[in-house]
Amino acid sequence: MDTDSHGRPKGEPVNRRALVWLLAFLTLAVAALALLAARPLLGEAHVALIFLLVVLGSSAAGGRMLGITVALAAFVVFDFFFLPPFNTLLVRNPFDWLVLVVFLITSIVAAQLLYKARSERAAVERAEALREADKLKDALLASLSHDLRTPLTTIKALAHELQPLGDERALIIEEQADRLNRLVTDLLDVGRLDGGALHLDIQVNAVDDLLGAVGQQVAGRQDLDRLKISLDDPASLSFGRFDFVHSLRILGNLVDNAFKYAPPDSPILLTGGVEGKDVVFRVVDAGDGVPPDERDAIFTAFYRRPGLGAGAHSTGLGLSIARGLAQAQAGTLVYRERDSGGTMFELRLPAATP
Amino acid sequence: MANQTALIIDDEPRIRRVVSNALADDFSRVLEASSGAEGLRMASAERPALIVLDLGLPDAAGASVCAELRTSSNALILVLSARNADREKATLLDAGADDYVTKPFSTIEFKARVRALQRRAKSTAASDATIIQNGALKMDVEARTLTRVGVPVHLTPTEWDLVRVLMSNAGKTMTHRQLFAAVWAGRQYGDAQQYLRVHVANVRRKIESNPLDPRYIITEPGVGYRFARPAEG
């Protein structure tokens, strides 16, 4: 149950709340009158227990504030009518003060405990509901992935079978199937990032290993020798604490962009090293750079930079996914200005000392 | 390759057709099953040499079908997965699959994977050798020595075990879990997985001419490591 800052059920009409309060005080009055009628026969414990019951009932029905208010009211009624001298707030026997104070403390603590137990149960229920929802999202994305990729496999394979027959349309069909598959991958990733269904496998990984894996990923390219991979300090082995697959995806995406947007034959640098508490990876190319007013926008989903020709093959999701993946593993991904011009992206992830 | 049976377990008739066409050159008989239960039945009745298993079966979770196939069959198991989840691949390799292909795949890629699997299956049968040569590396299992172009490579005992396991399984992707089981048997897993990656980084610095462009120990992201076969360069 959602409650507001006073512990009252949220969204409950004011009328109903007023009614609960009225009922609580009415109950207190009826109890007091009944007890008053039997006053000569009663000890203090009888009165205290009956009032405690009223306080608990009130906080169960109306929340913590009502419970405490009723407790205070009961405290006054108890003193006024049931502790001699009657009908004054004075107390003759000093031990009666003890009874009064203990009654007040017990009722307030009880109201408080009841409230806490309720809100804890509500929190557990909420967490469970969230976990269920995440599981559902994950299952949904998995079956969506299967349903989308299975027909793509058939299309791609059939197009492939047609190619030896010399129909160049088969090649185009296969290319387009690949493109659709990239879009499906990106959209599913956006879904996972937004829906909180992203799996993280944070491990101690070597900077060497991640850089090598990026190199391996682009190994099929014909202009492969444009990419120069190096360590800031080749003599030392450094490690970070990150998810290897997601980080590879980020760097792979940045390097792909560099191949796509930087001038043909211009060099692309990928470097890695440790700076303070971070491992830092940089992708630098000789492109035109990004103007200051677009440096945040490029990380938004579906943003396409005006005037960039390669846009037709881009989903406009790459950088936004990359930044989401960086943030999910306690890292950052930013664009950095370079004095010597060109484009530079910087990925920072937590360093580790194994 | 003649006289061999392959079994395709997939609920999509079109995928079965595509896979069946791709296998026709290498297998004399290609059987098809449209559910996990039917696949398990056919696997034990027909004793196929290769099983192609789709993970998206309606009647059973792929990993459990895979594990069940493994208990009763020593066929090569190639898994088709529509997810790009590398964690899932590691789970499947741990469950006894020999390799996996991610959808959508091309027929060429698929055939290449099948052939590589068969080659590997043949060669591992004969690899109880005490001297393993791989490129410039030469390992003497009994003398516990490793040389690179004739020069001894100094390895710590753990690094030696790691390299031995990888080299004697050359060409096969070893999951983090499998490597750990083979090298660190007896210790706590979660702990040592981190050491595994650190040891691999150290070993690469000793045996690779460029650790940023490894030619021997290849990373399979999110899954594990694979020692390249000489032919892979």
Interface residues (C-beta under 8 A of the other chain):
Chain A: A142 S143 S145 H146 L148 R149 T150 L152 T153 T154 I155 K156 A157 L158 H160 E161 E174 A177 D178 N181 T185 H199 D201 Q203 V204 N205 A206 D208 D209 L211 G212 A213 G215 Q216 I229 S230 L231 L237 F239 F244 V245 L248 P354
Chain B: E12 R14 I15 V18 N21 A22 L55 G56 A82 R83 N84 A85 D86 R87 K103 P104 F105 S106 T107 I108 Q193 Q194 Y195 R197 V198 V200 A201 N202 R204 R205 P211 L212 D213 P214 I218 T219 P221 G222
